Amino acid sequence: MSTEATRFAGRPGHPAHRESLDEQARRRGIVPVAEVADMANFDIFDTDAELAAFLGHVYAERHANLV
Protein backbone atom coordinates (compact mmCIF):
# COMPACT_ATOMS: atom_id res chain seq x y z
CA MET A 1 0.00 0.00 0.00
CA SER A 2 1.38 3.40 -0.88
CA THR A 3 2.11 6.08 1.71
CA GLU A 4 -0.76 8.16 0.33
CA ALA A 5 -3.22 5.27 0.73
CA THR A 6 -2.00 4.59 4.26
CA ARG A 7 -2.52 8.23 5.25
CA PHE A 8 -6.18 8.25 4.26
CA ALA A 9 -7.13 4.68 5.21
CA GLY A 10 -8.23 5.64 8.72
CA ARG A 11 -10.51 8.47 7.64
CA PRO A 12 -14.30 8.13 7.44
CA GLY A 13 -15.48 7.64 3.87
CA HIS A 14 -12.33 5.82 2.82
CA PRO A 15 -12.95 2.18 1.78
CA ALA A 16 -10.37 0.93 4.31
CA HIS A 17 -11.88 2.91 7.21
CA ARG A 18 -13.35 0.73 9.95
CA GLU A 19 -15.82 2.35 12.32
CA SER A 20 -15.39 1.83 16.03
CA LEU A 21 -18.33 0.43 18.02
CA ASP A 22 -18.95 3.91 19.44
CA GLU A 23 -19.09 5.37 15.92
CA GLN A 24 -21.51 2.68 14.75
CA ALA A 25 -23.77 3.18 17.77
CA ARG A 26 -23.79 6.96 17.33
CA ARG A 27 -24.61 6.66 13.62
CA ARG A 28 -27.51 4.31 14.35
CA GLY A 29 -28.86 6.41 17.22
CA ILE A 30 -28.27 3.71 19.81
CA VAL A 31 -28.09 5.03 23.37
CA PRO A 32 -26.78 3.30 26.50
CA VAL A 33 -29.24 1.53 28.78
CA ALA A 34 -29.96 3.71 31.81
CA GLU A 35 -31.73 1.07 33.90
CA VAL A 36 -31.57 -2.70 33.46
CA ALA A 37 -35.28 -2.86 34.35
CA ASP A 38 -36.00 -0.92 31.13
CA MET A 39 -34.86 -3.98 29.18
CA ALA A 40 -37.35 -6.30 30.87
CA ASN A 41 -40.31 -7.44 28.80
CA PHE A 42 -42.74 -9.08 31.17
CA ASP A 43 -45.27 -9.88 28.44
CA ILE A 44 -42.97 -12.01 26.30
CA PHE A 45 -44.77 -15.27 27.21
CA ASP A 46 -48.56 -15.41 27.03
CA THR A 47 -48.91 -18.22 29.56
CA ASP A 48 -46.97 -19.85 32.37
CA ALA A 49 -46.90 -23.03 30.29
CA GLU A 50 -45.01 -21.23 27.48
CA LEU A 51 -42.49 -19.91 30.01
CA ALA A 52 -42.06 -23.39 31.53
CA ALA A 53 -41.53 -24.93 28.07
CA PHE A 54 -38.92 -22.30 27.21
CA LEU A 55 -37.05 -22.75 30.49
CA GLY A 56 -37.16 -26.53 30.03
CA HIS A 57 -35.66 -26.18 26.57
CA VAL A 58 -32.89 -23.86 27.80
CA TYR A 59 -32.07 -26.23 30.67
CA ALA A 60 -31.94 -29.24 28.33
CA GLU A 61 -29.71 -27.46 25.80
CA ARG A 62 -27.29 -26.27 28.49
CA HIS A 63 -26.93 -29.80 29.84
CA ALA A 64 -27.04 -31.71 26.54
CA ASN A 65 -23.30 -32.06 25.98
CA LEU A 66 -22.08 -32.38 29.56
CA VAL A 67 -21.87 -36.17 29.52
PDB file of N, CA, C and O in Angstrom, chain B, residues numbered from 101:
ATOM      1  N   MET B 101       0.850  -1.170   0.000  1.00  0.00           N
ATOM      2  CA  MET B 101       0.000   0.000   0.000  1.00  0.00           C
ATOM      3  C   MET B 101       0.894   1.230   0.000  1.00  0.00           C
ATOM      4  O   MET B 101       1.890   1.277   0.722  1.00  0.00           O
ATOM      5  N   SER B 102       0.551   2.200  -0.786  1.00  0.00           N
ATOM      6  CA  SER B 102       1.378   3.396  -0.877  1.00  0.00           C
ATOM      7  C   SER B 102       1.227   4.248   0.377  1.00  0.00           C
ATOM      8  O   SER B 102       0.291   4.069   1.156  1.00  0.00           O
ATOM      9  N   THR B 103       2.162   5.175   0.558  1.00  0.00           N
ATOM     10  CA  THR B 103       2.109   6.080   1.708  1.00  0.00           C
ATOM     11  C   THR B 103       0.844   6.912   1.664  1.00  0.00           C
ATOM     12  O   THR B 103       0.228   7.155   2.701  1.00  0.00           O
ATOM     13  N   GLU B 104       0.452   7.346   0.493  1.00  0.00           N
ATOM     14  CA  GLU B 104      -0.764   8.159   0.330  1.00  0.00           C
ATOM     15  C   GLU B 104      -1.993   7.370   0.773  1.00  0.00           C
ATOM     16  O   GLU B 104      -2.847   7.902   1.482  1.00  0.00           O
ATOM     17  N   ALA B 105      -2.089   6.106   0.363  1.00  0.00           N
ATOM     18  CA  ALA B 105      -3.224   5.266   0.731  1.00  0.00           C
ATOM     19  C   ALA B 105      -3.239   5.010   2.231  1.00  0.00           C
ATOM     20  O   ALA B 105      -4.306   4.986   2.843  1.00  0.00           O
ATOM     21  N   THR B 106      -2.083   4.822   2.822  1.00  0.00           N
ATOM     22  CA  THR B 106      -1.997   4.588   4.262  1.00  0.00           C
ATOM     23  C   THR B 106      -2.464   5.805   5.043  1.00  0.00           C
ATOM     24  O   THR B 106      -3.116   5.663   6.078  1.00  0.00           O
ATOM     25  N   ARG B 107      -2.140   6.994   4.564  1.00  0.00           N
ATOM     26  CA  ARG B 107      -2.517   8.233   5.253  1.00  0.00           C
ATOM     27  C   ARG B 107      -4.019   8.404   5.333  1.00  0.00           C
ATOM     28  O   ARG B 107      -4.524   8.900   6.340  1.00  0.00           O
ATOM     29  N   PHE B 108      -4.741   8.012   4.312  1.00  0.00           N
ATOM     30  CA  PHE B 108      -6.180   8.252   4.256  1.00  0.00           C
ATOM     31  C   PHE B 108      -7.017   7.047   4.688  1.00  0.00           C
ATOM     32  O   PHE B 108      -8.235   7.166   4.823  1.00  0.00           O
ATOM     33  N   ALA B 109      -6.391   5.900   4.904  1.00  0.00           N
ATOM     34  CA  ALA B 109      -7.133   4.678   5.208  1.00  0.00           C
ATOM     35  C   ALA B 109      -7.959   4.773   6.487  1.00  0.00           C
ATOM     36  O   ALA B 109      -9.010   4.139   6.584  1.00  0.00           O
ATOM     37  N   GLY B 110      -7.507   5.548   7.464  1.00  0.00           N
ATOM     38  CA  GLY B 110      -8.228   5.636   8.723  1.00  0.00           C
ATOM     39  C   GLY B 110      -9.307   6.692   8.757  1.00  0.00           C
ATOM     40  O   GLY B 110      -9.945   6.882   9.793  1.00  0.00           O
ATOM     41  N   ARG B 111      -9.527   7.377   7.665  1.00  0.00           N
ATOM     42  CA  ARG B 111     -10.507   8.465   7.642  1.00  0.00           C
ATOM     43  C   ARG B 111     -11.886   7.973   7.210  1.00  0.00           C
ATOM     44  O   ARG B 111     -11.995   7.131   6.319  1.00  0.00           O
ATOM     45  N   PRO B 112     -12.939   8.497   7.842  1.00  0.00           N
ATOM     46  CA  PRO B 112     -14.297   8.130   7.436  1.00  0.00           C
ATOM     47  C   PRO B 112     -14.509   8.385   5.948  1.00  0.00           C
ATOM     48  O   PRO B 112     -14.020   9.378   5.409  1.00  0.00           O
ATOM     49  N   GLY B 113     -15.224   7.507   5.298  1.00  0.00           N
ATOM     50  CA  GLY B 113     -15.482   7.644   3.868  1.00  0.00           C
ATOM     51  C   GLY B 113     -14.483   6.890   3.018  1.00  0.00           C
ATOM     52  O   GLY B 113     -14.763   6.600   1.855  1.00  0.00           O
ATOM     53  N   HIS B 114     -13.339   6.570   3.561  1.00  0.00           N
ATOM     54  CA  HIS B 114     -12.333   5.820   2.818  1.00  0.00           C
ATOM     55  C   HIS B 114     -12.713   4.340   2.881  1.00  0.00           C
ATOM     56  O   HIS B 114     -13.148   3.873   3.933  1.00  0.00           O
ATOM     57  N   PRO B 115     -12.562   3.596   1.793  1.00  0.00           N
ATOM     58  CA  PRO B 115     -12.953   2.178   1.782  1.00  0.00           C
ATOM     59  C   PRO B 115     -12.279   1.339   2.877  1.00  0.00           C
ATOM     60  O   PRO B 115     -12.859   0.352   3.331  1.00  0.00           O
ATOM     61  N   ALA B 116     -11.081   1.708   3.302  1.00  0.00           N
ATOM     62  CA  ALA B 116     -10.371   0.929   4.314  1.00  0.00           C
ATOM     63  C   ALA B 116     -10.690   1.390   5.736  1.00  0.00           C
ATOM     64  O   ALA B 116     -10.182   0.813   6.698  1.00  0.00           O
ATOM     65  N   HIS B 117     -11.522   2.418   5.882  1.00  0.00           N
ATOM     66  CA  HIS B 117     -11.876   2.914   7.213  1.00  0.00           C
ATOM     67  C   HIS B 117     -12.802   1.928   7.908  1.00  0.00           C
ATOM     68  O   HIS B 117     -13.779   1.458   7.324  1.00  0.00           O
ATOM     69  N   ARG B 118     -12.487   1.622   9.153  1.00  0.00           N
ATOM     70  CA  ARG B 118     -13.346   0.732   9.947  1.00  0.00           C
ATOM     71  C   ARG B 118     -13.878   1.528  11.122  1.00  0.00           C
ATOM     72  O   ARG B 118     -13.105   2.065  11.915  1.00  0.00           O
ATOM     73  N   GLU B 119     -15.202   1.607  11.237  1.00  0.00           N
ATOM     74  CA  GLU B 119     -15.819   2.351  12.319  1.00  0.00           C
ATOM     75  C   GLU B 119     -15.641   1.626  13.651  1.00  0.00           C
ATOM     76  O   GLU B 119     -15.692   0.398  13.721  1.00  0.00           O
ATOM     77  N   SER B 120     -15.432   2.412  14.698  1.00  0.00           N
ATOM     78  CA  SER B 120     -15.393   1.827  16.031  1.00  0.00           C
ATOM     79  C   SER B 120     -16.826   1.508  16.448  1.00  0.00           C
ATOM     80  O   SER B 120     -17.775   1.955  15.804  1.00  0.00           O
ATOM     81  N   LEU B 121     -16.984   0.740  17.517  1.00  0.00           N
ATOM     82  CA  LEU B 121     -18.325   0.432  18.016  1.00  0.00           C
ATOM     83  C   LEU B 121     -19.056   1.708  18.430  1.00  0.00           C
ATOM     84  O   LEU B 121     -20.258   1.842  18.197  1.00  0.00           O
ATOM     85  N   ASP B 122     -18.330   2.644  19.045  1.00  0.00           N
ATOM     86  CA  ASP B 122     -18.948   3.915  19.436  1.00  0.00           C
ATOM     87  C   ASP B 122     -19.450   4.682  18.220  1.00  0.00           C
ATOM     88  O   ASP B 122     -20.536   5.260  18.256  1.00  0.00           O
ATOM     89  N   GLU B 123     -18.664   4.691  17.142  1.00  0.00           N
ATOM     90  CA  GLU B 123     -19.092   5.374  15.920  1.00  0.00           C
ATOM     91  C   GLU B 123     -20.325   4.721  15.318  1.00  0.00           C
ATOM     92  O   GLU B 123     -21.243   5.411  14.874  1.00  0.00           O
ATOM     93  N   GLN B 124     -20.351   3.398  15.300  1.00  0.00           N
ATOM     94  CA  GLN B 124     -21.509   2.681  14.752  1.00  0.00           C
ATOM     95  C   GLN B 124     -22.761   2.951  15.573  1.00  0.00           C
ATOM     96  O   GLN B 124     -23.835   3.185  15.019  1.00  0.00           O
ATOM     97  N   ALA B 125     -22.621   2.919  16.895  1.00  0.00           N
ATOM     98  CA  ALA B 125     -23.770   3.176  17.772  1.00  0.00           C
ATOM     99  C   ALA B 125     -24.289   4.592  17.577  1.00  0.00           C
ATOM    100  O   ALA B 125     -25.498   4.804  17.481  1.00  0.00           O
ATOM    101  N   ARG B 126     -23.392   5.553  17.517  1.00  0.00           N
ATOM    102  CA  ARG B 126     -23.788   6.959  17.330  1.00  0.00           C
ATOM    103  C   ARG B 126     -24.519   7.142  16.011  1.00  0.00           C
ATOM    104  O   ARG B 126     -25.543   7.822  15.956  1.00  0.00           O
ATOM    105  N   ARG B 127     -23.996   6.535  14.945  1.00  0.00           N
ATOM    106  CA  ARG B 127     -24.606   6.659  13.622  1.00  0.00           C
ATOM    107  C   ARG B 127     -26.011   6.052  13.592  1.00  0.00           C
ATOM    108  O   ARG B 127     -26.891   6.552  12.892  1.00  0.00           O
ATOM    109  N   ARG B 128     -26.214   4.989  14.343  1.00  0.00           N
ATOM    110  CA  ARG B 128     -27.512   4.311  14.354  1.00  0.00           C
ATOM    111  C   ARG B 128     -28.472   4.872  15.404  1.00  0.00           C
ATOM    112  O   ARG B 128     -29.625   4.448  15.482  1.00  0.00           O
ATOM    113  N   GLY B 129     -28.000   5.818  16.206  1.00  0.00           N
ATOM    114  CA  GLY B 129     -28.864   6.408  17.216  1.00  0.00           C
ATOM    115  C   GLY B 129     -29.078   5.519  18.428  1.00  0.00           C
ATOM    116  O   GLY B 129     -30.073   5.660  19.137  1.00  0.00           O
ATOM    117  N   ILE B 130     -28.158   4.613  18.666  1.00  0.00           N
ATOM    118  CA  ILE B 130     -28.267   3.708  19.811  1.00  0.00           C
ATOM    119  C   ILE B 130     -27.732   4.423  21.040  1.00  0.00           C
ATOM    120  O   ILE B 130     -26.649   5.007  21.010  1.00  0.00           O
ATOM    121  N   VAL B 131     -28.502   4.371  22.123  1.00  0.00           N
ATOM    122  CA  VAL B 131     -28.092   5.025  23.368  1.00  0.00           C
ATOM    123  C   VAL B 131     -27.865   3.968  24.443  1.00  0.00           C
ATOM    124  O   VAL B 131     -28.457   2.890  24.381  1.00  0.00           O
ATOM    125  N   PRO B 132     -27.021   4.261  25.425  1.00  0.00           N
ATOM    126  CA  PRO B 132     -26.777   3.296  26.504  1.00  0.00           C
ATOM    127  C   PRO B 132     -28.039   3.045  27.325  1.00  0.00           C
ATOM    128  O   PRO B 132     -28.915   3.905  27.414  1.00  0.00           O
ATOM    129  N   VAL B 133     -28.119   1.874  27.913  1.00  0.00           N
ATOM    130  CA  VAL B 133     -29.242   1.529  28.780  1.00  0.00           C
ATOM    131  C   VAL B 133     -29.035   2.242  30.114  1.00  0.00           C
ATOM    132  O   VAL B 133     -27.981   2.118  30.736  1.00  0.00           O
ATOM    133  N   ALA B 134     -30.054   2.990  30.547  1.00  0.00           N
ATOM    134  CA  ALA B 134     -29.957   3.714  31.813  1.00  0.00           C
ATOM    135  C   ALA B 134     -30.279   2.802  32.990  1.00  0.00           C
ATOM    136  O   ALA B 134     -29.605   2.852  34.019  1.00  0.00           O
ATOM    137  N   GLU B 135     -31.292   1.980  32.845  1.00  0.00           N
ATOM    138  CA  GLU B 135     -31.729   1.069  33.897  1.00  0.00           C
ATOM    139  C   GLU B 135     -31.931  -0.322  33.305  1.00  0.00           C
ATOM    140  O   GLU B 135     -32.562  -0.457  32.257  1.00  0.00           O
ATOM    141  N   VAL B 136     -31.415  -1.338  33.945  1.00  0.00           N
ATOM    142  CA  VAL B 136     -31.569  -2.697  33.459  1.00  0.00           C
ATOM    143  C   VAL B 136     -33.053  -3.067  33.392  1.00  0.00           C
ATOM    144  O   VAL B 136     -33.472  -3.803  32.499  1.00  0.00           O
ATOM    145  N   ALA B 137     -33.837  -2.559  34.329  1.00  0.00           N
ATOM    146  CA  ALA B 137     -35.276  -2.863  34.352  1.00  0.00           C
ATOM    147  C   ALA B 137     -35.969  -2.398  33.067  1.00  0.00           C
ATOM    148  O   ALA B 137     -37.003  -2.952  32.695  1.00  0.00           O
ATOM    149  N   ASP B 138     -35.421  -1.398  32.390  1.00  0.00           N
ATOM    150  CA  ASP B 138     -36.001  -0.919  31.133  1.00  0.00           C
ATOM    151  C   ASP B 138     -35.933  -1.980  30.037  1.00  0.00           C
ATOM    152  O   ASP B 138     -36.699  -1.931  29.074  1.00  0.00           O
ATOM    153  N   MET B 139     -35.025  -2.931  30.182  1.00  0.00           N
ATOM    154  CA  MET B 139     -34.861  -3.981  29.176  1.00  0.00           C
ATOM    155  C   MET B 139     -35.833  -5.130  29.386  1.00  0.00           C
ATOM    156  O   MET B 139     -36.020  -5.953  28.490  1.00  0.00           O
ATOM    157  N   ALA B 140     -36.454  -5.197  30.558  1.00  0.00           N
ATOM    158  CA  ALA B 140     -37.352  -6.303  30.874  1.00  0.00           C
ATOM    159  C   ALA B 140     -38.626  -6.214  30.047  1.00  0.00           C
ATOM    160  O   ALA B 140     -39.202  -5.139  29.879  1.00  0.00           O
ATOM    161  N   ASN B 141     -39.048  -7.343  29.543  1.00  0.00           N
ATOM    162  CA  ASN B 141     -40.307  -7.437  28.805  1.00  0.00           C
ATOM    163  C   ASN B 141     -41.125  -8.532  29.477  1.00  0.00           C
ATOM    164  O   ASN B 141     -40.955  -9.717  29.193  1.00  0.00           O
ATOM    165  N   PHE B 142     -42.010  -8.116  30.369  1.00  0.00           N
ATOM    166  CA  PHE B 142     -42.740  -9.081  31.172  1.00  0.00           C
ATOM    167  C   PHE B 142     -43.865  -9.768  30.406  1.00  0.00           C
ATOM    168  O   PHE B 142     -44.445 -10.732  30.907  1.00  0.00           O
ATOM    169  N   ASP B 143     -44.178  -9.303  29.227  1.00  0.00           N
ATOM    170  CA  ASP B 143     -45.265  -9.880  28.436  1.00  0.00           C
ATOM    171  C   ASP B 143     -44.762 -10.777  27.306  1.00  0.00           C
ATOM    172  O   ASP B 143     -45.493 -11.033  26.350  1.00  0.00           O
ATOM    173  N   ILE B 144     -43.538 -11.249  27.405  1.00  0.00           N
ATOM    174  CA  ILE B 144     -42.965 -12.014  26.301  1.00  0.00           C
ATOM    175  C   ILE B 144     -43.629 -13.385  26.153  1.00  0.00           C
ATOM    176  O   ILE B 144     -43.745 -13.893  25.037  1.00  0.00           O
ATOM    177  N   PHE B 145     -44.067 -13.991  27.266  1.00  0.00           N
ATOM    178  CA  PHE B 145     -44.768 -15.275  27.210  1.00  0.00           C
ATOM    179  C   PHE B 145     -46.224 -15.041  27.583  1.00  0.00           C
ATOM    180  O   PHE B 145     -46.523 -14.376  28.575  1.00  0.00           O
ATOM    181  N   ASP B 146     -47.130 -15.594  26.778  1.00  0.00           N
ATOM    182  CA  ASP B 146     -48.562 -15.405  27.030  1.00  0.00           C
ATOM    183  C   ASP B 146     -49.057 -16.211  28.231  1.00  0.00           C
ATOM    184  O   ASP B 146     -49.976 -15.789  28.931  1.00  0.00           O
ATOM    185  N   THR B 147     -48.445 -17.369  28.465  1.00  0.00           N
ATOM    186  CA  THR B 147     -48.912 -18.223  29.560  1.00  0.00           C
ATOM    187  C   THR B 147     -47.721 -18.748  30.353  1.00  0.00           C
ATOM    188  O   THR B 147     -46.580 -18.715  29.892  1.00  0.00           O
ATOM    189  N   ASP B 148     -48.015 -19.233  31.554  1.00  0.00           N
ATOM    190  CA  ASP B 148     -46.971 -19.847  32.368  1.00  0.00           C
ATOM    191  C   ASP B 148     -46.453 -21.124  31.715  1.00  0.00           C
ATOM    192  O   ASP B 148     -45.288 -21.484  31.883  1.00  0.00           O
ATOM    193  N   ALA B 149     -47.315 -21.803  30.973  1.00  0.00           N
ATOM    194  CA  ALA B 149     -46.901 -23.030  30.287  1.00  0.00           C
ATOM    195  C   ALA B 149     -45.855 -22.733  29.215  1.00  0.00           C
ATOM    196  O   ALA B 149     -44.914 -23.508  29.040  1.00  0.00           O
ATOM    197  N   GLU B 150     -46.007 -21.620  28.496  1.00  0.00           N
ATOM    198  CA  GLU B 150     -45.012 -21.232  27.483  1.00  0.00           C
ATOM    199  C   GLU B 150     -43.678 -20.928  28.151  1.00  0.00           C
ATOM    200  O   GLU B 150     -42.627 -21.332  27.653  1.00  0.00           O
ATOM    201  N   LEU B 151     -43.714 -20.222  29.269  1.00  0.00           N
ATOM    202  CA  LEU B 151     -42.486 -19.915  30.010  1.00  0.00           C
ATOM    203  C   LEU B 151     -41.826 -21.202  30.480  1.00  0.00           C
ATOM    204  O   LEU B 151     -40.614 -21.364  30.333  1.00  0.00           O
ATOM    205  N   ALA B 152     -42.607 -22.120  31.043  1.00  0.00           N
ATOM    206  CA  ALA B 152     -42.065 -23.393  31.532  1.00  0.00           C
ATOM    207  C   ALA B 152     -41.436 -24.196  30.392  1.00  0.00           C
ATOM    208  O   ALA B 152     -40.377 -24.798  30.573  1.00  0.00           O
ATOM    209  N   ALA B 153     -42.075 -24.211  29.223  1.00  0.00           N
ATOM    210  CA  ALA B 153     -41.531 -24.929  28.067  1.00  0.00           C
ATOM    211  C   ALA B 153     -40.212 -24.308  27.623  1.00  0.00           C
ATOM    212  O   ALA B 153     -39.263 -25.026  27.308  1.00  0.00           O
ATOM    213  N   PHE B 154     -40.147 -22.993  27.595  1.00  0.00           N
ATOM    214  CA  PHE B 154     -38.916 -22.297  27.207  1.00  0.00           C
ATOM    215  C   PHE B 154     -37.796 -22.607  28.194  1.00  0.00           C
ATOM    216  O   PHE B 154     -36.688 -22.957  27.786  1.00  0.00           O
ATOM    217  N   LEU B 155     -38.076 -22.482  29.481  1.00  0.00           N
ATOM    218  CA  LEU B 155     -37.047 -22.749  30.492  1.00  0.00           C
ATOM    219  C   LEU B 155     -36.596 -24.208  30.442  1.00  0.00           C
ATOM    220  O   LEU B 155     -35.415 -24.497  30.636  1.00  0.00           O
ATOM    221  N   GLY B 156     -37.522 -25.125  30.184  1.00  0.00           N
ATOM    222  CA  GLY B 156     -37.158 -26.532  30.031  1.00  0.00           C
ATOM    223  C   GLY B 156     -36.229 -26.754  28.856  1.00  0.00           C
ATOM    224  O   GLY B 156     -35.270 -27.520  28.947  1.00  0.00           O
ATOM    225  N   HIS B 157     -36.513 -26.085  27.758  1.00  0.00           N
ATOM    226  CA  HIS B 157     -35.661 -26.181  26.567  1.00  0.00           C
ATOM    227  C   HIS B 157     -34.261 -25.629  26.852  1.00  0.00           C
ATOM    228  O   HIS B 157     -33.261 -26.256  26.502  1.00  0.00           O
ATOM    229  N   VAL B 158     -34.194 -24.464  27.482  1.00  0.00           N
ATOM    230  CA  VAL B 158     -32.892 -23.858  27.803  1.00  0.00           C
ATOM    231  C   VAL B 158     -32.099 -24.785  28.717  1.00  0.00           C
ATOM    232  O   VAL B 158     -30.911 -25.012  28.490  1.00  0.00           O
ATOM    233  N   TYR B 159     -32.744 -25.320  29.744  1.00  0.00           N
ATOM    234  CA  TYR B 159     -32.075 -26.228  30.666  1.00  0.00           C
ATOM    235  C   TYR B 159     -31.535 -27.441  29.920  1.00  0.00           C
ATOM    236  O   TYR B 159     -30.380 -27.822  30.111  1.00  0.00           O
ATOM    237  N   ALA B 160     -32.359 -28.049  29.074  1.00  0.00           N
ATOM    238  CA  ALA B 160     -31.939 -29.240  28.328  1.00  0.00           C
ATOM    239  C   ALA B 160     -30.769 -28.944  27.402  1.00  0.00           C
ATOM    240  O   ALA B 160     -29.838 -29.745  27.313  1.00  0.00           O
ATOM    241  N   GLU B 161     -30.799 -27.811  26.714  1.00  0.00           N
ATOM    242  CA  GLU B 161     -29.709 -27.456  25.800  1.00  0.00           C
ATOM    243  C   GLU B 161     -28.405 -27.190  26.556  1.00  0.00           C
ATOM    244  O   GLU B 161     -27.329 -27.558  26.084  1.00  0.00           O
ATOM    245  N   ARG B 162     -28.495 -26.567  27.703  1.00  0.00           N
ATOM    246  CA  ARG B 162     -27.292 -26.273  28.487  1.00  0.00           C
ATOM    247  C   ARG B 162     -26.650 -27.552  29.021  1.00  0.00           C
ATOM    248  O   ARG B 162     -25.435 -27.604  29.211  1.00  0.00           O
ATOM    249  N   HIS B 163     -27.451 -28.568  29.260  1.00  0.00           N
ATOM    250  CA  HIS B 163     -26.932 -29.798  29.836  1.00  0.00           C
ATOM    251  C   HIS B 163     -26.761 -30.932  28.820  1.00  0.00           C
ATOM    252  O   HIS B 163     -26.361 -32.036  29.188  1.00  0.00           O
ATOM    253  N   ALA B 164     -27.057 -30.669  27.565  1.00  0.00           N
ATOM    254  CA  ALA B 164     -27.042 -31.714  26.539  1.00  0.00           C
ATOM    255  C   ALA B 164     -25.673 -32.327  26.304  1.00  0.00           C
ATOM    256  O   ALA B 164     -25.579 -33.536  26.093  1.00  0.00           O
ATOM    257  N   ASN B 165     -24.632 -31.550  26.332  1.00  0.00           N
ATOM    258  CA  ASN B 165     -23.296 -32.057  25.984  1.00  0.00           C
ATOM    259  C   ASN B 165     -22.364 -32.166  27.180  1.00  0.00           C
ATOM    260  O   ASN B 165     -21.144 -32.126  27.020  1.00  0.00           O
ATOM    261  N   LEU B 166     -22.919 -32.301  28.365  1.00  0.00           N
ATOM    262  CA  LEU B 166     -22.079 -32.384  29.556  1.00  0.00           C
ATOM    263  C   LEU B 166     -21.618 -33.798  29.858  1.00  0.00           C
ATOM    264  O   LEU B 166     -20.711 -33.991  30.668  1.00  0.00           O
ATOM    265  N   VAL B 167     -22.219 -34.775  29.230  1.00  0.00           N
ATOM    266  CA  VAL B 167     -21.868 -36.172  29.522  1.00  0.00           C
ATOM    267  C   VAL B 167     -20.744 -36.627  28.638  1.00  0.00           C
ATOM    268  O   VAL B 167     -20.309 -37.774  28.734  1.00  0.00           O
TER     269      VAL B 167
END
